[in-house]
């Protein structure tokens, strides 16, 4: 165990109200790629940036292309929780962790056993008919082609927050409350580029701030501890 990981362990052990704020990097070690990263295949298949395709305007104007990208890049039904997801669930069960606040939409925190998960950007596991409101699960979407349709004929929209859409206000308020009441905030697997989610950490007033991310973040956090190793590999040592 490195000195940094030992310090993290000491901070966790002394905390009485810990909150975890995570992003895409938490799930990359489960095989889910960060869709914002670019590669040759990406450029060959799509003619628009992810931020354009995953916007409300594009969803409304070109739903077929939206769902083609959505199924190919955002759905990973075979992905399993990694050591980071499992450790966070363990901390919650032990009464150490008050909540997980995540920007991810993959549901892996719940799959690992976490109960108090605030999904800022929604979840691929929830899908609703825009016409009648009927619920559909991920499996249904996976077994459709083109634009998924409800039995009533309406379009089935994933319950994920697209660009140009607002975050759920109740989720935001609860996240602010939890962060403001925490004595230890661990930020993991996020470069803090996505707003307004990234702005939630401004409400933190606790004793210790920890950042675990492989690349530099978009802002100076003055963290008590910075670890630049993969988060699953880091938490697996605790």
C-alpha positions in Angstrom: 0.0 0.0 0.0 1.4 3.4 -1.1 1.6 6.3 1.3 -1.2 8.0 -0.7 -3.5 5.0 -0.4 -2.6 4.7 3.3 -3.6 8.4 3.8 -6.9 7.7 2.0 -7.6 4.8 4.3 -6.9 7.0 7.3 -9.3 9.6 6.0 -12.0 7.1 5.3 -11.6 5.4 8.7 -11.9 8.8 10.5 -14.9 10.0 8.5 -18.4 10.0 10.0 -20.2 11.4 6.9 -18.6 10.5 3.6 -20.0 11.2 0.1 -18.6 10.0 -3.2 -19.0 12.0 -6.4 -18.1 10.1 -9.5 -17.9 10.2 -13.3 -17.1 8.1 -16.3 -13.7 7.0 -15.0 -15.4 4.9 -12.4 -16.8 2.6 -15.1 -14.0 2.5 -17.6 -12.4 -0.3 -15.6 -15.6 -2.2 -16.2 -15.1 -1.9 -20.0 -17.4 1.0 -20.5 -15.5 3.6 -22.6 -15.7 7.3 -22.1 -17.8 8.3 -25.1 -16.1 11.7 -25.3 -12.8 10.2 -26.2 -12.1 10.1 -29.9 -10.6 7.4 -32.1 -10.5 6.5 -35.7 -13.5 4.3 -35.6 -15.6 7.0 -34.0 -14.7 9.5 -36.7 -15.6 6.9 -39.4 -19.0 6.1 -38.1 -20.4 9.4 -36.9 -20.4 12.7 -38.6 -21.2 14.7 -35.5 -19.6 15.2 -32.1 -21.1 13.3 -29.2 -22.3 16.5 -27.6 -24.4 17.2 -30.8 -25.8 13.8 -31.1 -26.7 13.6 -27.4 -28.6 16.9 -27.5 -32.3 17.4 -27.2 -32.4 19.2 -30.5 -30.7 16.3 -32.4 -32.9 13.8 -30.6 -36.0 15.6 -31.9 -34.7 16.2 -35.4 -32.8 13.0 -36.1 -34.0 10.3 -33.7 -32.9 7.4 -35.9 -29.2 8.5 -35.8 -29.5 9.4 -32.1 -30.6 5.8 -31.3 -27.9 4.3 -33.5 -25.2 6.2 -31.5 -27.0 5.6 -28.2 -27.1 1.8 -28.6 -23.5 1.6 -29.9 -21.8 3.9 -27.5 -23.8 4.2 -24.3 -25.3 0.8 -23.7 -23.1 -1.9 -22.2 -25.4 -4.6 -20.9 -22.6 -7.1 -20.2 -20.5 -4.7 -18.1 -20.1 -5.8 -14.5 -19.3 -3.7 -11.4 -15.6 -3.3 -10.6 -13.6 -3.0 -7.4 -14.6 0.7 -7.0 -18.3 0.0 -7.3 -18.0 -2.9 -4.8 -15.9 -0.9 -2.3 -18.4 2.0 -2.3 -21.3 -0.4 -1.7 -19.3 -2.0 1.1 -18.7 1.4 2.7 -22.4 2.1 2.5 -23.3 -1.2 4.1 -20.8 -0.5 6.9 -22.4 2.9 7.5 -19.4 4.9 6.4 -20.8 6.3 3.1 -23.9 8.4 3.1 -24.4 8.4 -0.7 -23.0 8.0 -4.2 -23.6 10.9 -6.5 -22.9 9.9 -10.0 -22.8 11.4 -13.5 -22.9 7.8 -15.0 -26.0 6.3 -16.4 -25.0 2.6 -16.4 -26.5 1.5 -13.1 -23.3 -0.3 -12.0 -23.4 1.2 -8.5 -26.8 -0.4 -7.9 -25.6 -3.6 -9.5 -22.8 -3.7 -6.9 -25.2 -3.3 -4.0 -25.3 0.5 -3.4 -28.8 1.7 -2.3 -28.4 5.4 -2.0 -27.4 6.5 -5.5 -28.2 9.8 -6.9 -28.1 9.7 -10.7 -27.5 13.2 -11.9 -27.9 12.3 -15.6 -30.5 9.5 -15.3 -30.2 5.9 -16.2 -30.3 3.6 -19.3 -32.3 1.2 -17.3 -35.3 3.5 -17.3 -37.2 4.3 -20.5 -40.5 5.9 -20.9 -43.1 6.3 -23.7 -43.3 10.0 -24.5 -47.0 9.6 -25.4 -48.5 7.4 -22.6 -45.7 7.2 -20.0 -45.4 3.4 -20.1 -42.2 2.1 -18.6 -39.7 0.0 -20.5 -36.4 -1.6 -19.3 -33.0 -1.8 -20.9 -33.6 -5.2 -22.3 -36.5 -4.0 -24.3 -34.4 -1.2 -25.9 -31.7 -3.7 -26.7 -34.1 -5.9 -28.7 -35.4 -3.1 -30.8 -34.0 -1.5 -34.0 -34.3 2.1 -35.2 -36.6 4.3 -33.1 -38.1 2.2 -30.2 -41.8 2.4 -30.2 -44.4 1.8 -27.5 -47.4 -0.4 -27.9 -49.4 2.8 -28.2 -47.2 4.0 -31.1 -45.3 6.6 -29.1 -41.5 7.0 -29.1 -39.7 5.4 -26.1 -37.2 7.9 -24.7 -34.4 6.9 -22.4 -34.6 8.5 -19.0 -31.2 10.2 -19.5 -30.5 13.9 -19.4 -29.5 15.1 -22.8 -27.6 18.3 -23.6 -30.1 21.3 -23.5 -32.2 19.4 -20.9 -32.3 20.3 -17.2 -31.2 18.1 -14.4 -33.9 16.8 -12.0 -34.3 19.5 -9.4 -35.0 17.0 -6.6 -31.9 15.1 -7.4 -29.9 18.3 -7.4 -31.3 19.5 -4.1 -30.6 16.2 -2.4 -27.0 16.1 -3.8 -26.4 19.6 -2.5 -27.7 18.7 0.9 -25.5 15.6 1.1 -22.4 17.3 -0.1 -22.8 20.2 2.2 -23.2 17.9 5.2 -20.3 15.6 4.4 -17.0 15.7 6.3 -15.2 13.8 3.6 -15.8 14.2 -0.1 -14.2 11.8 -2.5 -14.3 12.8 -6.2 -13.4 10.0 -8.5 -13.2 9.3 -12.2 -14.2 12.7 -13.4 -12.4 15.6 -14.9 -15.2 18.0 -13.7 -15.9 19.2 -17.3 -19.6 18.6 -17.3 -21.8 21.3 -15.8 -24.0 21.9 -13.8 -23.0 18.6 -12.2 -19.4 19.7 -11.6 -20.6 22.8 -9.8 -22.1 20.7 -7.0 -18.7 20.4 -5.3 -18.8 24.2 -4.6 -21.3 23.3 -1.8 -18.7 21.2 0.1 -17.7 22.7 3.4 -16.2 19.6 5.1 -12.8 18.8 6.5 -11.1 16.7 3.8 -11.3 16.6 0.0 -9.9 13.7 -2.0 -9.5 13.5 -5.8 -8.8 10.2 -7.6 -8.5 10.7 -11.4 -6.0 9.6 -14.0 -5.9 13.0 -15.7 -5.9 16.6 -14.4 -9.2 18.1 -13.5 -10.7 21.2 -15.1 -10.2 23.3 -12.0 -8.0 23.8 -8.9 -9.7 22.0 -6.0 -7.0 22.4 -3.4 -7.6 18.8 -2.5 -6.0 17.3 0.6 -5.1 14.2 -1.3 -4.7 13.7 -5.1 -4.2 10.2 -6.5 -3.6 9.9 -10.3 -4.1 6.1 -10.5 -7.2 4.2 -11.8 -9.9 4.4 -9.2 -10.8 0.7 -9.1 -7.2 -0.3 -8.6 -6.9 2.3 -5.9 -10.0 1.4 -3.9 -9.2 -2.3 -4.3 -6.3 -1.8 -1.9 -8.4 -0.6 0.9 
